[in-house]
Amino acid sequence: MALHTPTHIAPRDTHEDPTSNLLDRYRAIRATTEAIAALMSAEDQTVQAMPDASPAKWHRAHTTWFFETMVLEEAIEGYQPFNQAFRVLFNSYYNSIGKQHSRVERGLITRPGVAETTAYRAHVDAAMEQVLSDGTSHELAEVIEVGLNHEQQHQELMITDFKYLLSRNPLLPAFVTDPSASSTGAPVPELRWLSRDGGLVDIGHSGPGFAYDNETPRHQALVQPYSLASRPVTNGEFLEFMDAGGYDNPAHWLSDGWATVCRERWSAPLYWQKGDDGSWSVFTAAGLRPVDPAEPVCHVSLYEADAYASWAGARLPSEQEWELFGVSAARDGTFLDMSRLHPAAPGGQGRDVPTQMLGGVWEWTSSAYSSYPGYRPPEGPLGEYNSKFMCNQIVLRGGSCATPRDHIRATYRNFFPAGTRWQFSGIRLARDA
């Protein structure tokens, strides 16, 4: 199998050898995956709660499959795979590599069990340690870099998939102990509107540092004058929309959104429950607790985000509008922290600087996920990583409380279908000048 490396990946520093420090990063990232898995029992790791989610055991095996298939088969002559059948069983969607096991039946894979999956990871880790200790070519180092970022993406999916799984359990069990898992009563910073003049602007990744191919090439885009909200929409503000009959008024909804609301009988964000006294609680990683009005609203779909924006007399930003502010944003949101796994209320903010653009909740944009002008997918299997999904998806920006801190950047383009709610997705408003 010949791999063609994406040319958009550059060293993290202009003077840094791309093969340096890979072993330390490999060990750290693989250890984080195992720390997330340690929150779960063997039974937890096997169940698939819905077709869009995967069992944690599958995530652990698939990220290992990536290194075995994409790296070790290239780097070690005569490499012997741990189990040849895993090449199909844990292939997600790479048609150029071969067949895949049905996505909707991943939860039926009781064997290999958790112990054998752990042994599979150890087998591949030992071979990767050898490859990384001996030194790698620039080309292979770039593929490994993709694999490391790929595993960080699956770390977030392990958390969101597991949370959804436990939400289907009537016991609503907690899987972390969060010392801040009660309403803070913190005052919400005033929502202010930060303005930009617009014009021809540069968008996309360039220069040193890792980026996925879908973040390139850097190009010019025309942006009209606009304003962006200084912080995300809060639970308290979204409650006002709900109390005003937002889920009952089709005037605010996109056609597909209204059809989804009627079909799914949505009346609140995912994981919210209304008590007999009319108060709202929310299921979190730390269990069920009262909704904190100061926290960013999350687990809402693009449809709900757009309906709220319409009701509020605003709109969602385009991804270009979001990026123009995001490139100078601080990492002041919540990131992956296995003692919390929940977005925090916004703190103080500077007069002209938006808060929580990076971390906290993924923020829906109004932009369809498509290629940038001049984009060409990489040749070979890695060309399937992003480009094949450029249809019927909407871009989200900024990262969430389940995103590793060193994984996110302002040009990062996440994407999901408009009805997706099980990710930590929230809302930031924009409006025309």
N, C-alpha and C positions, 0 to 999 in steps of 0.2 A: 504494500500500500504506500503510494507516494503522497506525502503531505506537501502542500504548498502554503508557506507561511504568510499570514497577513502582513502587508508592508506598513500598516499604520502604527504598529507597536514600536515605541521608542524606549530607550533606557529611562529610568526614573530621574536621572540627572544627566545633563549634557556631557559630563565627564565620567559617568559611571559605566562600567562594563555590565552589559545586560545579563551576563552569566553570574555576576557576583551576588552574594547574599541569597541566592535562590534556595539553598539548602535550609537556611534558618527560616525563611518564609514558608517553605514547604512544610517543615515540621510544625510551625506555629499554626498554620491554617488547618492542617489535618487534625491537630490536637483540638482546635476549636470545634470542629465537626463532632469529634468524640465527646466533648464536654456537653454539647447540645443533646446528643444521643443519651447521655447519662441521666438526663432529666426524665427519661422514658423507661418503661418496663419493656420486656421482650414482646409482650402482647401489644403494647402501644405502638411498637415499631413495625408491626406487621399489617395493621388494619388500614384500609383505604376508605376514607369517609365519603368521598365523592369523586367523579371522574377527573375533575381538574386538579385534585390533590393526589399526592403519592405517599406511600408508607415511608417512614423515616429509614427503614432498612433498605428500601430501594434507592433513596437519595445517597446513602452511604456507599452502596455498591456501584451506582451509576457514576459517581464522581471518581471512584477507583477505576472503573471501566475506562474512563476518559484517559487517565494516565497510562493504563496498560495498553490501550489500543492506539492512542495518538502519539505516545512517547516511547514506551518500552519496546514495542514491536519495531520501531525505527532505530532505536539506539543500541539494542543488544542483538547481535547476530544469533539466530537460533533460539530466541527467547521462547521459553515454555510458559504458556498461560496457566493461571491457577486452575481454571476449568474452561475448556473450549466452549461449552454451552453458554457460558456467561456472555460471550460475544453477541449473542442474540438476545438473551434474557434482559440485559441491562443496557442495550442500545436504545436510546430515547427516540430519535427521529432522523438519524443519519442514513439516508437511503443509499448514499454512495459507499457506505461501509457494508451494508447488508440488511438482512431482515431484522425486525424488532418484535418483541412480545407486545401484545395489545395493551395500550395505555390503561384502558378501563378495567383490565384484569390484573393490574399489579398487586392488588390486595389479596389475590388468590394464591400468590407465591408464598406458601408457608415454608418451602424448602428451596434454597438454602435458608436456614434459620439465622438468628442473630449471631450465634457463636461462629458459624461458618462465614458469615459476612465479615465478622471481625477478623477471622483468619485470612480472608481474601484481602482485606485492607493491609494487614501485616505483611503478606506476601509481596504485594505491589510496593509497599513502603520500603521494604528491604532492597528491592531492585532499584527503586528511585534513589535511595540513599547512595547506592553504588554509582549510578549515572551522574548524580549531582556532585559526588565527592571526586569523581574522576575528571570532572569538567565537561561542559557541553559546548557545542557550536552555537554561534549567534542564532542560527535558524531554529535549532531545537529549543534554545532558551526562550525564544518568543512563543513557541507552542506551549511550553511549560507555564509561562506567564498567563496565557489564556486559560490553561487548566486551573491555575490558582484562583483567578477571578471567577471562573466557572464554579468552583467549589464554594466560594463565598456567596454566590447567588443561591446555591442550593442550601446553604446554611440558613438563609432567610426563609426559603421555602419550607425547610424542615420545621421552623417555628410556626409559620402561618398555617401549614397543613396540620400540625399537631394541635394547635389552638382550635381549629375548626373541628377536628376529631373529638376533642374533649367537650366542645360545646354541644355535641350531639348526645352526650352522656347526661341523663337526668340528674346525676349527682353534681354536675358542674365542678369537677375536681380541679384544684389549683395545681400548677406544676412548678411554680417558683414562690418564694416568700419575699414579698415586696414590702419593705418597711414604710413605703410612702403610699400604700394601697388603700388610702382613704381620702375623702374629699379634702383638698387643701384649703379651700376657702380663700385662695389667693385672689387678689384683685386682677382683673384682666386689663392688660395695657390697651389704651385707646387705639382703635383702628384708624390709622391715618392713610392717606393716599399719596404715594410717591410717584412723581411724574417724570416722564422721559419725552424728549422732543421727537424721537423717531428718526426716520431717514434710512439711508443705506448703511447697514451694520454688518459686521463680521460675525458669523455663527459657526460653531463646530470646533472640534479639537484640532490643535496643531502644536508642534513643539515636543519637548520631552515628556515622558510619563506615559503610562499605559492608557489606551483607550480602545474600545471596540470599534470594529470597522464601520458600524452604523452611525458613529459620531463624526465621521469624516465623509468627504473632504471639507475643510473649512471653506466657506463661501459667503457671498454677500446676499443679504435678504432685505427687502423693503419693509420697514415697520412704520406704521402711522403713529402720530403722537398718542400717548396713552398714560394711564396711571395704574399702579399695582398696589394692592393692599399691603400694609406694613407687617401683617401677621396672618396666620391661618384662621379660618372660621372656627369658632369654639363650639363646644357642646351646648352652652347656654344660648348662643345665637341660633344654632340649628333647632333647638327646642322651640324657639319663637316661631320658626317656620312651621314646625309640626303643630303647635298650638293654634296657628292661624289657618289650619286646614291644608297645609302644603301637600300632603299625600292624597288629598281628596279633590284637588282642583286641577283638571287637565290643562288649564291655560298655561301653566308654567312648565309643562313637560314636553320633551321631544316625543314624537309619535311612538317610536320603539320603546321609549322609557315608560310612557303611560301604559302601553300594552303589557310591559313587564310588571309594573306596579299592580295592575289588575290581575294578571295571571298568578303572580307570586304572593299577592296580598301583603305587600310591603307597607308598613306604617311607621317604621323607625329604622335607623341604621342596624346593620347586622350586629348581633350579640346584645342588643338592648331588650330589656324586659320591663313591662309596666306592672307595678304592684297593685294590690287591691285599693290602696290609698291614693292611687294616681301618680305615685312617684316612680322614677325610672332608675333601674339598675343596669349594669353592664357586665358581661362576662369578660374577665381579663385573665392573663396568665396566673395571677394571684387569686383567681376565683371571682365570685360575684361580689360587686360592691356598688355603692351609689354612683350615678353619673356625676362627674365633677364638671360643673359648668365652665370652669376656666381652661380645661384641657382642649386641645384641638379635636374636633370631631373626626372620627376615622371609621373605617370599614363602610364607606359609602361608595356607590357606583358612580360612573360618569353621569348616568341619568339623574341621580340624586344631586350630584354636584351642580349640574347644569340647571336643574329645577330650582335649587336654592338660589343660585346666582340670578336667575330670572326674577324670582320673588323679591330679591334684595335690590333690584334695579341695577344690576351689574352683569358681568359675564365672566367666563373663564379666560385666562390668558392663553395666547398661543405659546408654543414652546419657545419661539424666538423671543417673545416678550419676557418670558420667565427667565431665559438664559441671560439676558442683558443685565438683570439684577443679580442673578445667581452667581455670576463669575466673581463678584466681589463680596459675596455673602460669607459670614462666619459660620463655622461648624458649631452652632450653638443649640442645635436640636439634640434630642436623645438618639443614641445609636445602640448597637447591640450590647446589652448588659444583662447577663443571665440572672441578675437579682431583680430585674424589673420587667423588661419586655413590654413596655407600655409608654406611649408618648406623654411627655410632661407638659404642664401649663407653661405658656411663654413667660419669660422673665422681662426685665427691663430692656429698653432698646434705644439706640441713638435716634436723633431727630430725623435723619435722612437715610437710615439703613434698615432694610427689612429684617425681621427676625425669623428664625426657624425655617429658613429656606432649605438648609441642609440638615437632615435628621428630623425625627419626629414622625411625620406622615409623608408618604408619597403624595404629590399634589397633581391632580388631574389638570391637563391642559385641553384646549379645544382642538389640538392638532392630530390629524390622522398620522399613524406611523407609516412613513414612506421613506424612500431613499432621498439623500441630499443630491443636488445637481453634481454630476460628474462621478457619482458613486459607482464602483464596480466591486462586487463581492469577491473575496479571495477565491482562488482556484482550489480544488480539492475538497475534502470533507469539511474543513472549517468554513467554507463558503456557505454551508447550510446553517451556520450558527445563528445568524440574524436575518439574512435577506429573505429567506423563504416565508417569513412571518409578516412581510410588509403588505398586509391586506386585512381589513376588518379589525384593526387594533387602534387604540388611542394611546398617545404618549403621556407618561407621567414623569415628573422630575423630582429630584431632591433627596431621595432616600427616606428611611424610616427608622423607628426604634428597634427594628430587627436587622438593619443593615450594618455590617462591619464598618467602623469609622474610616478605615483606610481604603474602602472599596468605592466610595462615592466621589463624585466631582460634578461640577456645574453642567458639563456637557453630556452627562450620562443620560441615555434615553431608555427608560423602562417602558414597557408596553403591555397592555392587557385589553381584552374585549370590554365594551362599554358597560356590560352588566356585572362585571367582577366586583365582589365585595369582600372576599376573605383576606385580601391583602390589607396592610395598614395604609389605606388610601384616604386622603382628605381633600380639603378645598382651600384655595387662595383665590381671591377675587381680583378682577381687573375691570377697567372701564375706559371708554374712549375719552379723549381729552375734550 
